[in-house]
Amino acid sequence: MSDWISTYLRAVGAPNTKRNRDFLASWQRWEGGHTNNNARWNYLNTTQNAPGARSINSVGVKAYRSLNEGARAFAATLANGRYAGLLQGLRQGDPRSRASVAGLSTWLSGSPDSHSGLAYAQKVLGTKVSGGAAPGPPGAALPTSGPRPLVAPRLDQSKLAIGNLRSIAMGADPISSFQAMAAKMARARLQAPQAPTGAPLAGAGTLGGATGRLGKVIMQAGADRPGVHTQADILNFARQVAGIYGQPLRVGTGTRHSQMTVNGNQSQHWTGEAVDIPATGAALIRMGQDALIAAGMPARQARKQRGGLFNVGGRQIIFNTHIGGDHTNHLHLGA
């Protein structure tokens, strides 16, 4: 294997210390990018786009054309505002600091304090994570301060995590095992309490988006089908977009959507992993550009986009295009 760690550290402006090297080596063992999948030169499985990059799976993990390109994509991901603690820890030569925990959790689950994300951080760091957002050993109570992950209480997450680790210890592929665990947790979140239909989903006091605040998202009546709600992670992303857009966004379609897409695949809407926000013309284009920025695309690049299908930062954004159906009258936000 080439000395990818030195190249990655140089790309993020971090010193090439033993602590940093050990941290990235441990992280890569859990991700398996380049070595255990087809994500060429993408050792940590980022979904950051780049010229000539191609997606290797439905999540949007990329394969790059060179080691330097992969390193630049990793650096761009860490600089998108969602991984400030990780970036700071690497640059200060202390990647195992408490500030890295939230970043590792976000990397896996999209949330800085989800149970699965914190369990993942604990494995990467090789030690129990601590702090306000971190849990104790498996089976410990969830933190009492701050937002709790919206998961169905009947899902025993500690048993799920332990079973996942046992599978890995017996030879299962770590990435596949974690993907399976995440899928089970996603299904459980569909049964978690949600905001009532038609209620504003405010994000007061929570940072998000390029504006440093979350906006308001309103679920229109009938947007979700009975008993199956849009996942909190997607609604939080919509709030980030609203924060940049500067106006409330109204979700016209959540889970009340046909099960299959025009391409014959199961729709993300069906499992609560996507929303459609009605808009047309200049408003739709501006909204789509704001979504690209919220997902991590540089603003200068995002403002040049007039429409299309984009996979950025683990998000799928479709607007002002006929790719995958008619998206000229709404913004599609998916996982």
C-alpha positions in Angstrom: 0.0 0.0 0.0 1.3 3.5 -0.8 1.8 5.9 2.0 -1.7 7.3 1.7 -1.7 8.5 5.3 1.1 11.0 4.7 -0.8 12.3 1.6 -4.1 12.6 3.4 -2.5 14.4 6.4 -0.8 16.8 4.1 -4.1 17.5 2.3 -5.8 18.6 5.5 -2.8 20.6 6.8 -2.1 18.2 9.7 1.3 17.2 11.0 2.6 13.7 10.1 2.8 12.5 13.7 2.5 9.0 15.1 -0.8 9.9 16.8 -2.3 11.1 13.6 -0.9 8.2 11.6 -2.2 5.6 14.1 -5.6 7.3 14.2 -6.1 7.3 10.4 -4.8 3.7 10.2 -7.4 2.6 12.8 -10.1 4.6 11.1 -9.3 3.0 7.7 -9.5 -0.5 9.2 -13.1 0.2 10.1 -13.9 1.8 6.8 -12.0 -0.4 4.4 -11.9 2.1 1.6 -9.6 1.1 -1.3 -8.4 -2.1 0.4 -11.7 -3.9 1.0 -13.9 -2.4 -1.7 -13.7 -0.7 -5.1 -13.4 2.9 -3.7 -10.1 3.4 -5.4 -7.8 5.9 -3.5 -10.7 6.6 -1.2 -9.4 5.0 2.0 -12.1 6.4 4.3 -15.1 6.0 2.0 -16.1 9.7 1.5 -18.9 10.6 -0.9 -17.3 13.9 -1.9 -17.6 14.5 -5.6 -14.6 15.3 -7.8 -13.9 15.5 -11.6 -13.8 12.0 -13.0 -14.9 10.3 -9.8 -17.5 7.6 -9.9 -19.9 6.1 -7.3 -19.3 2.5 -6.4 -22.5 2.0 -4.4 -26.0 3.4 -3.8 -24.8 5.5 -0.9 -22.5 7.5 -3.3 -19.1 6.4 -2.0 -16.6 7.5 -4.7 -13.7 5.9 -6.5 -11.0 8.5 -7.5 -8.5 8.7 -10.3 -5.4 9.2 -8.1 -4.2 9.3 -4.5 -3.9 13.1 -4.5 -7.5 13.4 -5.8 -8.7 11.1 -3.0 -6.8 13.1 -0.4 -8.2 16.4 -1.7 -11.7 14.9 -1.5 -11.1 13.8 2.1 -9.9 17.3 3.0 -12.9 18.9 1.3 -15.2 16.6 3.3 -13.6 17.5 6.7 -13.8 21.2 5.8 -17.5 21.2 5.0 -18.5 22.3 8.5 -19.8 19.0 9.8 -16.4 17.7 11.0 -14.8 20.7 12.7 -13.7 18.7 15.7 -12.0 16.0 13.6 -10.2 18.6 11.5 -9.1 20.5 14.6 -7.9 17.3 16.3 -5.8 16.3 13.3 -4.3 19.7 12.8 -3.4 19.9 16.5 -1.9 16.4 16.5 -4.5 15.2 18.9 -7.1 13.3 16.8 -8.3 11.2 19.8 -9.6 14.2 21.6 -13.2 14.5 22.8 -13.8 16.8 19.9 -13.3 14.0 17.4 -16.1 11.9 18.8 -18.9 13.9 17.3 -17.2 13.9 13.9 -16.8 10.2 13.8 -20.4 9.7 14.8 -21.5 12.1 12.1 -19.3 10.2 9.5 -21.2 7.0 10.2 -24.7 8.1 11.0 -25.1 11.7 10.0 -25.7 12.7 13.6 -23.0 13.8 16.1 -24.7 11.9 19.0 -26.5 8.9 17.6 -26.1 5.6 19.5 -24.7 3.8 16.4 -22.4 6.7 15.6 -21.0 6.9 19.1 -20.4 3.1 19.1 -18.5 3.5 15.9 -16.4 6.3 17.4 -15.6 4.1 20.3 -14.3 1.3 18.0 -12.2 3.7 15.8 -10.7 5.3 18.9 -10.2 2.0 20.6 -11.5 3.3 23.9 -14.6 4.2 25.7 -15.8 7.6 24.5 -16.8 10.2 27.1 -18.3 13.6 27.3 -21.8 15.1 27.2 -22.8 13.4 23.9 -21.0 10.1 24.4 -22.4 6.9 25.9 -20.7 4.6 28.4 -20.3 0.9 27.7 -22.9 -1.0 25.7 -26.2 -1.0 27.5 -25.6 2.4 29.2 -28.4 4.9 29.3 -28.6 7.5 26.6 -27.5 11.0 27.6 -30.1 13.1 29.4 -29.1 16.4 27.9 -29.4 17.5 24.3 -31.5 15.9 21.6 -32.0 12.1 21.8 -31.8 10.0 18.6 -35.4 9.2 17.4 -35.4 5.4 17.7 -38.1 3.1 18.5 -37.8 2.0 22.2 -38.3 -1.7 21.3 -35.0 -1.8 19.4 -32.4 -3.0 21.8 -29.4 -1.1 20.4 -26.9 -2.5 22.8 -27.7 -6.1 21.8 -27.6 -5.0 18.1 -24.2 -3.4 18.6 -22.8 -6.5 20.5 -24.2 -8.8 17.9 -22.6 -6.8 15.1 -19.2 -6.9 16.8 -19.4 -10.6 17.3 -20.1 -11.1 13.6 -17.0 -9.0 12.8 -14.9 -11.0 15.3 -16.0 -14.2 13.5 -14.8 -12.9 10.2 -17.7 -10.8 8.8 -16.8 -7.8 6.7 -16.9 -4.7 9.0 -18.4 -2.4 6.4 -21.2 -4.8 5.5 -21.9 -5.4 9.1 -22.2 -1.8 10.0 -24.4 -1.1 6.9 -26.7 -3.9 8.0 -26.9 -2.5 11.5 -27.6 1.0 10.2 -30.4 -0.4 8.0 -32.0 -2.0 11.1 -31.8 1.3 13.0 -33.2 3.2 10.1 -36.2 0.9 10.0 -36.7 1.4 13.8 -36.6 5.2 13.4 -39.6 5.0 11.1 -41.6 3.9 14.2 -40.2 6.6 16.4 -42.3 9.6 17.5 -42.4 12.4 14.9 -43.7 15.9 14.8 -47.4 16.0 14.0 -48.3 16.6 10.3 -48.6 20.2 9.6 -46.5 21.3 12.5 -43.4 23.5 12.0 -40.2 21.7 12.6 -38.1 24.4 14.2 -34.4 24.2 15.0 -34.0 26.9 17.5 -30.6 27.1 19.2 -29.1 24.4 16.9 -26.3 25.1 14.5 -26.7 23.9 10.9 -26.2 24.9 7.3 -23.8 27.5 6.0 -25.7 30.3 7.8 -24.9 28.8 11.3 -28.6 28.2 12.0 -31.4 25.9 11.1 -34.5 27.1 9.3 -38.1 26.0 9.6 -39.6 23.0 7.7 -43.4 22.4 7.6 -44.9 19.1 6.7 -48.0 19.6 4.6 -51.1 17.6 5.5 -50.9 14.2 3.9 -47.1 14.4 3.1 -46.5 11.1 5.0 -48.6 8.0 4.8 -50.2 6.9 8.1 -47.8 5.1 10.5 -44.6 5.7 8.3 -42.9 9.0 9.0 -40.1 10.8 7.3 -36.8 10.2 9.1 -35.5 12.9 11.5 -32.1 12.9 9.7 -33.7 14.0 6.4 -35.9 16.6 8.1 -32.8 18.0 9.8 -31.0 18.3 6.5 -34.1 20.1 5.1 -33.8 22.5 8.0 -30.2 23.2 7.0 -31.3 24.0 3.5 -34.1 26.3 4.9 -31.5 28.1 7.0 -29.5 28.9 3.9 -32.6 29.7 1.8 -33.8 32.1 4.5 -37.5 31.1 4.3 -39.5 28.1 5.6 -39.7 25.1 3.3 -42.9 23.1 2.9 -42.6 19.3 2.4 -45.2 18.3 -0.1 -44.3 14.6 -0.3 -42.7 12.5 2.3 -43.5 8.8 2.7 -46.8 9.2 0.8 -45.1 8.2 -2.5 -45.3 5.3 -4.8 -43.1 2.4 -3.6 -41.1 2.1 -6.9 -39.4 4.7 -8.9 -39.6 5.1 -12.7 -36.4 3.1 -12.9 -37.9 0.2 -11.0 -36.0 0.7 -7.8 -37.6 1.2 -4.4 -38.1 4.9 -3.7 -36.3 6.5 -0.8 -39.6 8.2 0.0 -41.1 4.8 0.8 -38.7 4.2 3.7 -38.7 7.8 4.9 -35.3 8.7 3.5 -36.4 11.5 1.1 -38.7 14.5 0.8 -40.0 16.6 -2.1 -40.3 20.4 -1.6 -42.6 22.0 -4.3 -41.0 24.9 -6.2 -40.4 26.1 -9.8 -38.3 28.4 -11.8 -35.7 30.6 -10.2 -37.0 29.7 -6.7 -36.4 26.0 -7.4 -32.9 26.6 -8.8 -31.9 28.8 -5.8 -33.3 26.2 -3.4 -31.4 23.4 -5.1 -28.2 25.4 -5.0 -28.7 26.0 -1.3 -29.2 22.3 -0.8 -25.9 21.6 -2.5 -24.2 24.1 -0.2 -25.8 22.5 2.9 -24.5 19.1 1.7 -20.9 20.4 1.4 -20.4 21.6 -2.1 -18.4 24.9 -2.2 -20.7 27.8 -2.7 -19.0 29.1 -5.8 -19.5 25.7 -7.5 -23.0 25.3 -6.2 -24.2 28.7 -7.6 -23.2 27.6 -11.1 -25.6 24.6 -11.0 -28.9 25.1 -12.8 -30.3 21.6 -12.1 -29.5 17.9 -12.2 -29.0 14.9 -10.0 -26.2 15.3 -7.4 -24.7 13.0 -4.7 -22.9 15.3 -2.3 -21.8 14.5 1.3 -24.0 11.5 1.6 -27.1 13.4 0.3 -28.9 13.0 -3.0 -30.2 16.3 -4.4 -32.3 16.5 -7.6 -33.9 19.6 -9.0 -34.9 21.3 -12.3 -34.3 18.1 -14.4 -36.1 15.2 -15.9 -33.5 12.7 -14.7 -35.3 10.0 -12.7 -38.6 11.6 -13.5 -40.0 15.1 -13.6 -38.1 17.2 -11.1 -38.9 20.6 -12.6 -41.6 21.4 -10.1 -39.9 20.3 -6.8 -36.6 19.8 -5.0 -35.8 16.3 -4.0 -33.7 15.7 -0.9 -32.7 12.2 -0.2 -30.2 10.2 1.9 
